[in-house]
Each structure stands twice: as structure tokens, then as C-alpha cells.
């Protein structure tokens, strides 16, 4: 098993965009598509910030303001420190009550 295989099998840390740490490798972020930049790149936003998402494939149509969950590898792409995710999984979360999700996330942070 290579290091990359191990990393793919390790669990993703649930984060808001502002809570992403430089040491994070695999992360899970839930938010809204702010802007589709290309067939393989879009900007994801939540109430705490924005992050660029790069992906190879997705099983449903992506559109602006769609609520999604992204799981993938975290990285920094430029000298300004722009954050990016190399997505492995993109999930449609339209049925999620995002306001409650954020409240539960904040409560979990207090206890962990």
C-alpha cells in the first residue's frame, strides 16, 4: 500500500472553510457552489469563506447555489495562500438543513 493509498483510506476531517488547518490532508466541507470556473473547477462557499474545488467527475449536474458536500485532499495552490481541494467525492446535499448543520458543527467543536 502506497502512502497515497493510505491517505485515501484515512477518514476525512469535517471542517468549515475557515477551520481548515495547514496540516489537514483529507477534509470534508459542506457548502454552496458560488461559481463554476470550468468543467473541472468551481468555487465552494460557506458562511466562513471560500475554497477552490478541482474534480474529475461528478454524477449529477453542478449549478450555482447548489448545496454539496466535498471530500478530498487539501492543498495550497499559490503564494497568496489560496486554499484548494482535490475532490474525490462530491455529494448532492439539497435536502440538508444547512442552518442546523452549522449549529451542530459548532456544538461539536465545543466538545471535541
C-alpha positions as a printed Julia matrix, in Angstrom:
112×3 Matrix{Float64}:
   0.0    0.0     0.0
   1.46   3.34   -1.02
   1.26   6.49    1.11
  -1.34   7.88   -1.29
  -3.47   4.7    -0.95
  -3.29   5.01    2.84
  -4.28   8.68    2.69
  -7.28   7.81    0.51
  -8.46   5.29    3.06
  -8.0    7.53    6.08
 -11.1    9.4     7.26
 -11.7   12.97    6.13
 -11.83  15.64    8.84
 -15.07  17.61    8.83
 -14.36  21.35    8.58
 -15.84  24.69    7.73
 -13.67  26.57    5.26
 -12.3   28.92    7.93
 -11.45  25.97   10.21
  -9.23  24.22    7.65
  -5.72  23.88    9.08
  -2.49  23.79    7.1
  -1.81  20.29    8.47
  -5.11  18.88    7.2
  -4.71  16.32    4.45
  -8.17  14.84    3.81
 -11.12  17.07    4.55
 -14.88  17.16    4.21
 -16.54  20.54    3.56
 -20.23  21.27    3.03
 -21.27  24.45    1.28
 -22.78  26.09   -1.77
 -21.34  26.38   -5.26
 -20.53  30.07   -5.68
 -19.18  29.92   -9.21
 -18.36  27.25  -11.79
 -15.0   28.15  -13.33
 -14.53  25.22  -15.73
 -15.5   21.58  -16.34
 -13.12  20.59  -13.54
 -13.13  23.54  -11.13
 -15.61  25.56   -9.05
 -15.63  27.82   -6.0
 -17.35  26.43   -2.89
 -18.53  28.81   -0.17
 -19.95  28.53    3.3
 -20.63  31.23    5.88
 -16.92  31.27    6.83
 -15.16  31.57    3.47
 -14.47  30.18    0.03
 -12.32  27.39   -1.4
 -11.45  26.26   -4.92
 -12.51  22.68   -5.73
 -10.92  20.63   -8.52
 -12.62  17.4    -9.6
 -12.5   14.74  -12.29
 -16.11  13.55  -12.38
 -19.46  14.05  -10.7
 -22.67  12.03  -11.06
 -25.16  14.91  -11.13
 -25.32  18.37  -12.73
 -23.48  21.1   -10.85
 -25.01  24.56  -10.74
 -24.59  27.81   -8.88
 -26.04  27.84   -5.32
 -26.31  24.02   -5.16
 -25.63  22.7    -1.63
 -22.99  19.94   -1.79
 -20.55  18.0     0.36
 -16.97  17.65   -0.89
 -14.5   15.04    0.37
 -10.92  15.14   -0.83
  -7.31  16.16   -0.38
  -6.49  19.64    0.87
  -3.67  21.76   -0.57
  -2.4   25.3    -1.06
  -2.03  26.45   -4.68
  -0.37  29.85   -4.71
   1.78  32.39   -2.88
  -1.33  34.18   -1.61
  -2.34  31.02    0.25
  -5.45  30.27   -1.8
  -6.98  27.05   -0.49
  -7.98  24.17   -2.75
  -9.49  20.71   -2.53
  -8.76  17.89   -4.95
 -12.2   16.26   -4.71
 -12.66  12.5    -4.58
 -16.36  12.57   -3.74
 -18.98  15.25   -4.38
 -22.42  14.65   -2.86
 -25.7   16.47   -3.52
 -26.94  17.83   -0.16
 -30.06  19.74   -1.3
 -32.19  18.07    1.38
 -29.84  19.08    4.22
 -30.98  21.87    6.53
 -27.73  23.85    6.29
 -28.59  26.16    9.19
 -28.97  23.19   11.56
 -25.85  21.57   10.11
 -23.83  24.67   11.0
 -25.25  24.77   14.54
 -24.4   21.11   15.11
 -20.89  21.63   13.71
 -20.28  24.49   16.16
 -21.58  22.42   19.08
 -19.3   19.52   18.13
 -16.31  21.9    18.06
 -17.02  22.93   21.66
 -16.93  19.33   22.88
 -14.05  17.93   20.82
